Amino acid sequence: MPEEILVERQQSIATVVLNRPERHNALTVGMYGELPGIVAALDADTSVKVIILRGAGQRAFASGADIGEFGRERGNAVSARRYNDRVATAERSLETLEKPTIAMIHGYCIGGGAGLALACDLRFADSTAQFAITPAKLGLVYSLESTKRIVDLVGPARAKWILLSGDQISAERALSLGLFDEMKSPGDLEASTYAFAETISSRAQFSVRMGKEFVRRVTRGQTHDDDETRDIRNSSFDTSDYAEGVRAFLAKRRPSFD
């Protein structure tokens, strides 16, 4: 049986591949259980600077939960709660990584697939992408954490439209709503996504990680610097990246960060 999640390396970029193309990369309980350990290992790997999440094949990022498991894994209240906990843990494992993450989306990005994409820092999609969050079609309630991710991206009114309807959203509409950050043609998506990942990889990594952390603090409600954020900013002056940035600036050349 093929591995349901693959990890590929391209210099400082790691790609996590949802690998069930014959099922439109529908997400199994096993995949949700495996994902946190995979991304935690990549976050701890000093050779990795950016993580890309994508689906295998040509038809889907991820089409949602595997329907074949529905009766066994979500057939009663007890198993459904256990399933929800595993999903939340997987999404949180992506959201809380120190390193930047990009969801590269083509085709279906539905239900649980949309949840994983929303937990990434950025979402690059092609024009074939179809996005939907579907609890209203199943009699479920979306988690507060997942709902906050939508509200942070699109605002309260549009989040209600997405959640209350459960309708599929085209890539163009998703881009205009703020669900997607970039939209490319199918032939350009991969090159554009990896080019942007390489750009991030070329930047000062302490700045990258702390930029992500400060945005996280703002979305949690912090509006003013405190002792901790001031210490973080001041500590940047002691890094080799800062020294290299100053040297490059004075020499009018491109910096070469570690």
C-alpha positions as CSV (number, residue, x, y, z in Angstrom):
1,M,0.0,0.0,0.0
2,P,1.5,3.4,-1.0
3,E,2.3,5.9,1.7
4,E,-0.5,8.3,2.2
5,I,1.8,11.2,3.0
6,L,5.1,11.7,1.3
7,V,7.9,14.2,2.1
8,E,10.1,15.5,-0.8
9,R,13.2,17.7,-0.5
10,Q,14.5,20.4,-2.8
11,Q,17.4,22.2,-1.2
12,S,15.9,24.2,1.7
13,I,12.3,23.6,0.7
14,A,10.4,20.5,2.0
15,T,7.2,19.4,0.3
16,V,4.5,17.4,2.2
17,V,2.4,15.5,-0.4
18,L,-1.1,14.2,0.4
19,N,-0.8,11.0,-1.6
20,R,-4.1,9.5,-2.5
21,P,-4.6,10.8,-6.0
22,E,-7.0,7.9,-6.9
23,R,-9.4,9.2,-4.2
24,H,-8.8,12.9,-4.9
25,N,-6.5,12.9,-1.9
26,A,-9.4,12.3,0.5
27,L,-8.1,12.5,4.1
28,T,-8.0,9.4,6.2
29,V,-7.9,9.3,10.0
30,G,-4.4,7.9,9.6
31,M,-3.3,10.9,7.6
32,Y,-4.6,13.3,10.2
33,G,-2.7,11.2,12.9
34,E,0.5,11.2,10.9
35,L,0.7,14.8,9.8
36,P,1.7,16.4,13.2
37,G,4.8,14.3,13.5
38,I,5.9,14.8,10.0
39,V,5.6,18.6,10.1
40,A,7.2,18.8,13.6
41,A,10.2,16.9,12.3
42,L,10.5,19.3,9.4
43,D,10.2,22.3,11.7
44,A,13.1,20.9,13.8
45,D,15.3,20.3,10.8
46,T,17.7,23.2,10.4
47,S,18.2,22.5,6.7
48,V,14.5,23.2,6.0
49,K,13.4,26.8,5.6
50,V,10.0,26.6,4.0
51,I,7.3,23.8,3.9
52,I,4.9,23.4,1.0
53,L,1.7,21.3,1.4
54,R,0.2,19.9,-1.8
55,G,-1.9,17.1,-3.2
56,A,-0.7,14.3,-5.5
57,G,-2.0,14.0,-9.0
58,Q,-3.8,16.6,-11.2
59,R,-7.3,16.7,-9.8
60,A,-7.2,17.8,-6.2
61,F,-5.4,19.3,-3.3
62,A,-7.6,17.3,-0.9
63,S,-11.3,16.6,-1.5
64,G,-12.2,16.3,2.2
65,A,-12.7,13.4,4.6
66,D,-12.6,9.9,3.2
67,I,-16.3,8.9,2.9
68,G,-15.4,5.3,3.2
69,E,-14.4,5.9,6.9
70,F,-17.4,8.0,7.8
71,G,-19.5,5.2,9.4
72,R,-16.6,3.7,11.3
73,E,-14.9,6.9,12.4
74,R,-17.8,9.3,12.8
75,G,-20.8,7.1,13.1
76,N,-21.7,8.1,16.7
77,A,-21.0,10.9,19.1
78,V,-18.1,9.3,20.8
79,S,-16.2,8.4,17.6
80,A,-17.1,11.8,16.1
81,R,-15.6,13.7,19.0
82,R,-12.4,11.6,18.8
83,Y,-12.2,12.3,15.0
84,N,-12.7,16.0,15.6
85,D,-9.9,16.1,18.1
86,R,-7.5,14.4,15.6
87,V,-8.4,16.9,12.9
88,A,-7.9,19.9,15.2
89,T,-4.5,18.5,16.3
90,A,-3.4,18.2,12.6
91,E,-4.6,21.7,11.7
92,R,-3.0,23.2,14.8
93,S,0.3,21.4,14.0
94,L,0.5,23.3,10.8
95,E,-0.6,26.6,12.2
96,T,1.9,26.6,15.0
97,L,5.0,25.8,13.1
98,E,7.8,28.3,13.4
99,K,8.7,28.0,9.7
100,P,6.5,29.4,6.9
101,T,4.1,27.1,5.1
102,I,2.4,27.4,1.7
103,A,-0.6,25.4,0.6
104,M,-0.2,24.8,-3.2
105,I,-3.8,24.2,-4.3
106,H,-5.2,22.8,-7.6
107,G,-8.6,21.2,-8.2
108,Y,-10.7,20.3,-5.2
109,C,-9.9,21.9,-1.8
110,I,-13.0,20.9,0.1
111,G,-13.9,20.3,3.7
112,G,-10.9,18.9,5.6
113,G,-8.7,19.9,2.7
114,A,-9.8,23.5,3.1
115,G,-9.1,23.2,6.8
116,L,-5.5,22.2,6.2
117,A,-5.0,24.9,3.6
118,L,-6.4,27.6,6.0
119,A,-3.9,26.4,8.7
120,C,-1.0,27.2,6.3
121,D,0.5,30.7,6.2
122,L,-0.2,31.3,2.5
123,R,-2.3,29.7,-0.2
124,F,-1.2,29.7,-3.8
125,A,-3.8,28.2,-6.2
126,D,-4.4,27.7,-9.9
127,S,-7.5,28.5,-11.8
128,T,-8.9,25.0,-11.5
129,A,-9.2,25.3,-7.7
130,Q,-12.6,24.8,-6.1
131,F,-12.9,25.8,-2.4
132,A,-15.6,24.8,0.1
133,I,-16.2,24.4,3.8
134,T,-19.2,22.1,4.2
135,P,-20.4,21.6,7.8
136,A,-23.7,23.1,6.9
137,K,-24.3,20.3,4.4
138,L,-23.6,17.6,7.1
139,G,-25.3,19.0,10.2
140,L,-21.9,19.7,11.8
141,V,-20.5,22.8,13.5
142,Y,-17.1,24.1,12.4
143,S,-14.6,24.5,15.2
144,L,-13.9,27.9,16.7
145,E,-10.2,27.8,15.8
146,S,-11.0,27.0,12.2
147,T,-13.7,29.6,12.1
148,K,-11.3,32.2,13.4
149,R,-8.9,31.4,10.5
150,I,-11.6,32.2,8.0
151,V,-12.6,35.4,9.8
152,D,-9.0,36.5,10.0
153,L,-8.7,36.1,6.2
154,V,-12.1,37.3,4.8
155,G,-13.9,39.2,7.7
156,P,-17.1,38.3,9.6
157,A,-19.7,38.8,6.9
158,R,-17.9,36.8,4.2
159,A,-17.0,34.1,6.7
160,K,-20.8,33.8,7.4
161,W,-21.5,33.5,3.7
162,I,-18.9,30.7,3.3
163,L,-20.0,28.8,6.4
164,L,-23.8,29.2,6.1
165,S,-23.9,28.2,2.4
166,G,-21.3,25.5,2.2
167,D,-21.2,26.3,-1.5
168,Q,-18.1,25.7,-3.7
169,I,-16.2,28.8,-4.5
170,S,-14.2,29.2,-7.7
171,A,-10.5,30.1,-7.6
172,E,-11.2,33.6,-8.9
173,R,-13.9,34.2,-6.3
174,A,-11.6,32.8,-3.5
175,L,-8.8,35.1,-4.6
176,S,-11.1,38.1,-4.4
177,L,-12.4,37.1,-1.0
178,G,-8.9,36.7,0.4
179,L,-9.0,32.9,0.8
180,F,-6.2,32.6,-1.8
181,D,-3.1,34.8,-1.9
182,E,-2.1,34.1,-5.5
183,M,-3.9,32.5,-8.5
184,K,-1.9,31.2,-11.5
185,S,-2.7,29.2,-14.6
186,P,-2.3,25.4,-14.1
187,G,0.9,25.4,-16.0
188,D,2.4,28.2,-13.8
189,L,1.3,27.3,-10.3
190,E,4.2,25.0,-9.3
191,A,7.0,27.2,-10.7
192,S,5.5,30.3,-9.1
193,T,5.0,28.6,-5.7
194,Y,8.5,27.2,-5.5
195,A,10.0,30.5,-6.7
196,F,8.3,32.3,-3.9
197,A,9.4,29.6,-1.4
198,E,13.0,30.2,-2.7
199,T,12.6,33.9,-2.1
200,I,11.6,33.3,1.5
201,S,14.5,30.8,1.8
202,S,16.9,33.5,0.7
203,R,15.8,36.0,3.4
204,A,17.1,36.3,7.0
205,Q,15.5,33.4,8.7
206,F,15.3,34.9,12.2
207,S,13.4,37.8,10.6
208,V,11.1,35.4,8.7
209,R,10.2,33.4,11.8
210,M,9.7,36.4,14.0
211,G,7.7,38.2,11.3
212,K,5.3,35.2,11.4
213,E,5.3,35.1,15.2
214,F,4.4,38.8,15.4
215,V,1.6,38.5,12.9
216,R,0.3,35.6,15.1
217,R,0.4,37.8,18.2
218,V,-1.5,40.5,16.4
219,T,-4.3,38.1,15.3
220,R,-4.5,37.0,18.9
221,G,-5.2,40.6,20.0
222,Q,-1.9,42.1,20.9
223,T,-1.6,45.7,19.7
224,H,1.4,47.1,21.5
225,D,5.0,46.0,22.1
226,D,5.7,44.4,25.5
227,D,8.9,43.4,27.1
228,E,9.0,40.1,25.2
229,T,8.5,41.6,21.8
230,R,11.1,44.4,22.5
231,D,13.6,41.7,23.6
232,I,13.0,39.8,20.4
233,R,13.5,42.9,18.3
234,N,16.7,43.8,20.2
235,S,18.1,40.3,20.0
236,S,18.1,40.6,16.2
237,F,21.1,42.9,16.5
238,D,23.2,40.1,17.8
239,T,22.5,37.7,14.9
240,S,24.9,36.8,12.1
241,D,22.1,37.7,9.7
242,Y,22.0,41.3,10.9
243,A,25.7,41.6,10.5
244,E,25.5,40.2,7.0
245,G,22.5,42.5,6.2
246,V,24.5,45.6,7.2
247,R,27.6,44.5,5.3
248,A,25.5,43.9,2.2
249,F,23.7,47.1,2.5
250,L,26.9,49.2,2.8
251,A,28.5,47.3,0.0
252,K,25.4,47.7,-2.2
253,R,25.2,43.9,-2.8
254,R,22.6,41.2,-2.3
255,P,22.9,39.7,1.2
256,S,23.9,36.0,1.6
257,F,22.2,34.7,4.7
258,D,22.9,31.3,6.4
